[in-house]
Amino acid sequence: MIEPVQIIALLASLFLLGLVLELVRRKKLTEEYSFVWLVCALALLVVALGRRLFLDRVALAMGIYYPPAALLLVLIFFVFVASLSFSVVVSRQRQQIERLIEEAALLDARLRELTDPSTTAQTRQRDYETRDTSH
């Protein structure tokens, strides 16, 4: 017989799965980030469907005699993995932002140099030739 807690967990996991897919469809969540959430939703679905088969056995195998405590341990693990994944993404984006700031500064300096009336055409030509030979 299906218990009320199992029905609630099943509905919650289906809701989370549907929400993630809808956010991806509307392009509010990229595929890169959706992977972590899809794995979490599917894991919750597996636990909801096979609580007795999966959660109770895993808990006993780990030496945990209260299965919801094992579920809490699994949830903490998923939060850790999600946090690590998002930290990697944030670090990568920070590096990209720093690189873009440097490129913008170089382009701004080049634009000022080209529009500065104090530099002559000969100076610009010499600088251009110097840059061209260095690449």
Contact map, one row per residue, 1 for C-alpha under 8 A:
111000000000000000000000000000000000000000000000000000000000000000000000000000000000000000000000000000000000000000000000000000000000000
111101100000000000000000000000000000000000000000000000000000000000000000000000000000000000000000000000000000000000000000000000000000000
111111100000000000000000000000000000000000000000000000000000000000000000000000000000000000000000000000000000000000000000000000000000000
011111110000000000000000000000000000000000000000000000000000000000000000000000000000000000000000000000000000000000000000000000000000000
001111111000000000000000000000000000000000000000000000000000000000000000000000000000000000000000000000000000000000000000000000000000000
011111111100000000000000000000000000000000000001101000000000000000000000000000000000000000000000000000000000000000000000000000000000000
011111111110000000000000000000000000000000000001000000000000000000000000000000000000000000000000000000000000000000000000000000000000000
000111111111000000000000000000000000000000000000000000000000000000000000000000000000000000000000000000000000000000000000000000000000000
000011111111100000000000000000000000000000011001000000000000000000000000000000000000000000000000000000000000000000000000000000000000000
000001111111110000000000000000000000000000011001100000000000000000000000000000000000000000000000000000000000000000000000000000000000000
000000111111111000000000000000000000000000000000000000000000000000000000000000000000000000000000000000000000000000000000000000000000000
000000011111111100000000000000000000000000000000000000000000000000000000000000000000000000000000000000000000000000000000000000000000000
000000001111111110000000000000000000000011011001000000000000000000000000000000000000000000000000000000000000000000000000000000000000000
000000000111111111000000000000000000000010001000000000000000000000000000000000000000000000000000000000000000000000000000000000000000000
000000000011111111100000000000000000000000000000000000000000000000000000000000000000000000000000000000000000000000000000000000000000000
000000000001111111110000000000000000000010000000000000000000000000000000000000000000000000000000000000000000000000000000000000000000000
000000000000111111111000000000000000110011000000000000000000000000000000000000000000000000000000000000000000000000000000000000000000000
000000000000011111111100000000000000000000000000000000000000000000000000000000000000000000000000000000000000000000000000000000000000000
000000000000001111111110000000000000000000000000000000000000000000000000000000000000000000000000000000000000000000000000000000000000000
000000000000000111111111000010000100110000000000000000000000000000000000000000000000000000000000000000000000000000000000000000000000000
000000000000000011111111100000000000000000000000000000000000000000000000000000000000000000000000000000000000000000000000000000000000000
000000000000000001111111110000000000000000000000000000000000000000000000000000000000000000000000000000000000000000000000000000000000000
000000000000000000111111111110000000000000000000000000000000000000000000000000000000000000000000000000000000000000000000000000000000000
000000000000000000011111111111100100000000000000000000000000000000000000000000000000000000000000000000000000000000000000000000000000000
000000000000000000001111111100000000000000000000000000000000000000000000000000000000000000000000000000000000000000000000000000000000000
000000000000000000000111111110000000000000000000000000000000000000000000000000000000000000000000000000000000000000000000000000000000000
000000000000000000000011111111000000000000000000000000000000000000000000000000000000000000000000000000000000000000000000000000000000000
000000000000000000000011111111000000000000000000000000000000000000000000000000000000000000000000000000000000000000000000000000000000000
000000000000000000010011011111101100000000000000000000000000000000000000000000000000000000000000000000000000000000000000000000000000000
000000000000000000000001001111111100000000000000000000000000000000000000000000000000000000000000000000000000000000000000000000000000000
000000000000000000000001000011111110000000000000000000000000000000000000000000000000000000000000000000000000000000000000000000000000000
000000000000000000000000000001111110000000000000000000000000000000000000000000000000000000000000000000000000000000000000000000000000000
000000000000000000000000000011111111100000000000000000000000000000000000000000000000000000000000000000000000000000000000000000000000000
000000000000000000010001000011111111110000000000000000000000000000000000000000000000000000000000000000000000000000000000000000000000000
000000000000000000000000000000111111111000000000000000000000000000000000000000000000000000000000000000000000000000000000000000000000000
000000000000000000000000000000001111111100000000000000000000000000000000000000000100000000000000000000000000000000000000000000000000000
000000000000000010010000000000001111111110000000000000000000000000000000000000000000000000000000000000000000000000000000000000000000000
000000000000000010010000000000000111111111000000000000000000000000000000000000000000000000000000000000000000000000000000000000000000000
000000000000000000000000000000000011111111100000000000000000000000000000000000000000000000000000000000000000000000000000000000000000000
000000000000000000000000000000000001111111110000000000000000000000000000000001000000000000000000000000000000000000000000000000000000000
000000000000110110000000000000000000111111111000000000000000000000000000000000000000000000000000000000000000000000000000000000000000000
000000000000100010000000000000000000011111111100000000000000000000000000000000000000000000000000000000000000000000000000000000000000000
000000000000000000000000000000000000001111111110000000000000000000000000000000000000000000000000000000000000000000000000000000000000000
000000001100100000000000000000000000000111111111000000000000000000000000000000000000000000000000000000000000000000000000000000000000000
000000001100110000000000000000000000000011111111100000000000000000000000000000000000000000000000000000000000000000000000000000000000000
000000000000000000000000000000000000000001111111111001000000000000000000000000000000000000000000000000000000000000000000000000000000000
000000000000000000000000000000000000000000111111111001100000000000000000000000000000000000000000000000000000000000000000000000000000000
000001101100100000000000000000000000000000011111111000000000000000000000000000000000000000000000000000000000000000000000000000000000000
000001000100000000000000000000000000000000001111111000000000000000000000000000000000000000000000000000000000000000000000000000000000000
000000000000000000000000000000000000000000000111111111100000000000000000000000000000000000000000000000000000000000000000000000000000000
000001000000000000000000000000000000000000000111111111110000000000000000000000000000000000000000000000000000000000000000000000000000000
000000000000000000000000000000000000000000000000011111111000000000000000000000000000000000000000000000000000000000000000000000000000000
000000000000000000000000000000000000000000000000011111111000000000000000000000000000000000000000000000000000000000000000000000000000000
000000000000000000000000000000000000000000000110011111111100000000000000000000000000000000000000000000000000000000000000000000000000000
000000000000000000000000000000000000000000000010011111111110000000100110000000000000000000000000000000000000000000000000000000000000000
000000000000000000000000000000000000000000000000001111111111000000100000000000000000000000000000000000000000000000000000000000000000000
000000000000000000000000000000000000000000000000000111111111100000000000000000000000000000000000000000000000000000000000000000000000000
000000000000000000000000000000000000000000000000000001111111110000000100000000000000000000000000000000000000000000000000000000000000000
000000000000000000000000000000000000000000000000000000111111111111101100000000000000000000000000000000000000000000000000000000000000000
000000000000000000000000000000000000000000000000000000011111111110100000000000000000000000000000000000000000000000000000000000000000000
000000000000000000000000000000000000000000000000000000001111111100000000000000000000000000000000000000000000000000000000000000000000000
000000000000000000000000000000000000000000000000000000000111111100000000000000000000000000000000000000000000000000000000000000000000000
000000000000000000000000000000000000000000000000000000000011111110000000000000000000000000000000000000000000000000000000000000000000000
000000000000000000000000000000000000000000000000000000000011111111101100000000000000000000000000000000000000000000000000000000000000000
000000000000000000000000000000000000000000000000000000000011001111100000000000000000000000000000000000000000000000000000000000000000000
000000000000000000000000000000000000000000000000000000000010000111111100000000000000000000000000000000000000000000000000000000000000000
000000000000000000000000000000000000000000000000000000110011000111111110000000000000000000000000000000000000000000000000000000000000000
000000000000000000000000000000000000000000000000000000000000000001111111000000000000000000000000000000000000000000000000000000000000000
000000000000000000000000000000000000000000000000000000000010000101111111100000000000000000000000000000000000000000000000000000000000000
000000000000000000000000000000000000000000000000000000100110000101111111110000000000000000000000000000000000000000000000000000000000000
000000000000000000000000000000000000000000000000000000100000000000111111111000000000000000000000000000000000000000000000000000000000000
000000000000000000000000000000000000000000000000000000000000000000011111111100000000000000000000000000000000000000000000000000000000000
000000000000000000000000000000000000000000000000000000000000000000001111111110000000000000000000000000000000000000000000000000000000000
000000000000000000000000000000000000000000000000000000000000000000000111111111000000000000000000000000000000000000000000000000000000000
000000000000000000000000000000000000000000000000000000000000000000000011111111100000000000000000000000000000000000000000000000000000000
000000000000000000000000000000000000000000000000000000000000000000000001111111110000000000000000000000000000000000000000000000000000000
000000000000000000000000000000000000000000000000000000000000000000000000111111111000000000000000000000000000000000000000000000000000000
000000000000000000000000000000000000000100000000000000000000000000000000011111111100000000000000000000000000000000000000000000000000000
000000000000000000000000000000000000000000000000000000000000000000000000001111111110000000000000000000000000000000000000000000000000000
000000000000000000000000000000000000000000000000000000000000000000000000000111111111000000000000000000000000000000000000000000000000000
000000000000000000000000000000000000000000000000000000000000000000000000000011111111100000000000000000000000000000000000000000000000000
000000000000000000000000000000000001000000000000000000000000000000000000000001111111110000000000000000000000000000000000000000000000000
000000000000000000000000000000000000000000000000000000000000000000000000000000111111111000000000000000000000000000000000000000000000000
000000000000000000000000000000000000000000000000000000000000000000000000000000011111111100000000000000000000000000000000000000000000000
000000000000000000000000000000000000000000000000000000000000000000000000000000001111111110000000000000000000000000000000000000000000000
000000000000000000000000000000000000000000000000000000000000000000000000000000000111111111000000000000000000000000000000000000000000000
000000000000000000000000000000000000000000000000000000000000000000000000000000000011111111100000000000000000000000000000000000000000000
000000000000000000000000000000000000000000000000000000000000000000000000000000000001111111110000000000000000000000000000000000000000000
000000000000000000000000000000000000000000000000000000000000000000000000000000000000111111111000000000000000000000000000000000000000000
000000000000000000000000000000000000000000000000000000000000000000000000000000000000011111111100000000000000000000000000000000000000000
000000000000000000000000000000000000000000000000000000000000000000000000000000000000001111111110000000000000000000000000000000000000000
000000000000000000000000000000000000000000000000000000000000000000000000000000000000000111111111000000000000000000000000000000000000000
000000000000000000000000000000000000000000000000000000000000000000000000000000000000000011111111100000000000000000000000000000000000000
000000000000000000000000000000000000000000000000000000000000000000000000000000000000000001111111110000000000000000000000000000000000000
000000000000000000000000000000000000000000000000000000000000000000000000000000000000000000111111111000000000000000000000000000000000000
000000000000000000000000000000000000000000000000000000000000000000000000000000000000000000011111111100000000000000000000000000000000000
000000000000000000000000000000000000000000000000000000000000000000000000000000000000000000001111111110000000000000000000000000000000000
000000000000000000000000000000000000000000000000000000000000000000000000000000000000000000000111111111000000000000000000000000000000000
000000000000000000000000000000000000000000000000000000000000000000000000000000000000000000000011111111100000000000000000000000000000000
000000000000000000000000000000000000000000000000000000000000000000000000000000000000000000000001111111110000000000000000000000000000000
000000000000000000000000000000000000000000000000000000000000000000000000000000000000000000000000111111111000000000000000000000000000000
000000000000000000000000000000000000000000000000000000000000000000000000000000000000000000000000011111111100000000000000000000000000000
000000000000000000000000000000000000000000000000000000000000000000000000000000000000000000000000001111111110000000000000000000000000000
000000000000000000000000000000000000000000000000000000000000000000000000000000000000000000000000000111111111000000000000000000000000000
000000000000000000000000000000000000000000000000000000000000000000000000000000000000000000000000000011111111100000000000000000000000000
000000000000000000000000000000000000000000000000000000000000000000000000000000000000000000000000000001111111110000000000000000000000000
000000000000000000000000000000000000000000000000000000000000000000000000000000000000000000000000000000111111111000000000000000000000000
000000000000000000000000000000000000000000000000000000000000000000000000000000000000000000000000000000011111111100000000000000000000000
000000000000000000000000000000000000000000000000000000000000000000000000000000000000000000000000000000001111111110000000000000000000000
000000000000000000000000000000000000000000000000000000000000000000000000000000000000000000000000000000000111111111000000000000000000000
000000000000000000000000000000000000000000000000000000000000000000000000000000000000000000000000000000000011111111100000000000000000000
000000000000000000000000000000000000000000000000000000000000000000000000000000000000000000000000000000000001111111110000000000000000000
000000000000000000000000000000000000000000000000000000000000000000000000000000000000000000000000000000000000111111110010000000000000000
000000000000000000000000000000000000000000000000000000000000000000000000000000000000000000000000000000000000011111110010000100000000000
000000000000000000000000000000000000000000000000000000000000000000000000000000000000000000000000000000000000001111111000000000000000000
000000000000000000000000000000000000000000000000000000000000000000000000000000000000000000000000000000000000000111111110000000000000000
000000000000000000000000000000000000000000000000000000000000000000000000000000000000000000000000000000000000000000111111000000000000000
000000000000000000000000000000000000000000000000000000000000000000000000000000000000000000000000000000000000000000011111000000000000000
000000000000000000000000000000000000000000000000000000000000000000000000000000000000000000000000000000000000000011011111101100000000000
000000000000000000000000000000000000000000000000000000000000000000000000000000000000000000000000000000000000000000001111111100000000000
000000000000000000000000000000000000000000000000000000000000000000000000000000000000000000000000000000000000000000000011111110000000000
000000000000000000000000000000000000000000000000000000000000000000000000000000000000000000000000000000000000000000000001111111000000000
000000000000000000000000000000000000000000000000000000000000000000000000000000000000000000000000000000000000000000000011111111100000000
000000000000000000000000000000000000000000000000000000000000000000000000000000000000000000000000000000000000000001000011111111110000000
000000000000000000000000000000000000000000000000000000000000000000000000000000000000000000000000000000000000000000000000111111111000000
000000000000000000000000000000000000000000000000000000000000000000000000000000000000000000000000000000000000000000000000011111111100000
000000000000000000000000000000000000000000000000000000000000000000000000000000000000000000000000000000000000000000000000001111111110000
000000000000000000000000000000000000000000000000000000000000000000000000000000000000000000000000000000000000000000000000000111111111000
000000000000000000000000000000000000000000000000000000000000000000000000000000000000000000000000000000000000000000000000000011111111100
000000000000000000000000000000000000000000000000000000000000000000000000000000000000000000000000000000000000000000000000000001111111110
000000000000000000000000000000000000000000000000000000000000000000000000000000000000000000000000000000000000000000000000000000111111111
000000000000000000000000000000000000000000000000000000000000000000000000000000000000000000000000000000000000000000000000000000011111111
000000000000000000000000000000000000000000000000000000000000000000000000000000000000000000000000000000000000000000000000000000001111111
000000000000000000000000000000000000000000000000000000000000000000000000000000000000000000000000000000000000000000000000000000000111111
000000000000000000000000000000000000000000000000000000000000000000000000000000000000000000000000000000000000000000000000000000000011111
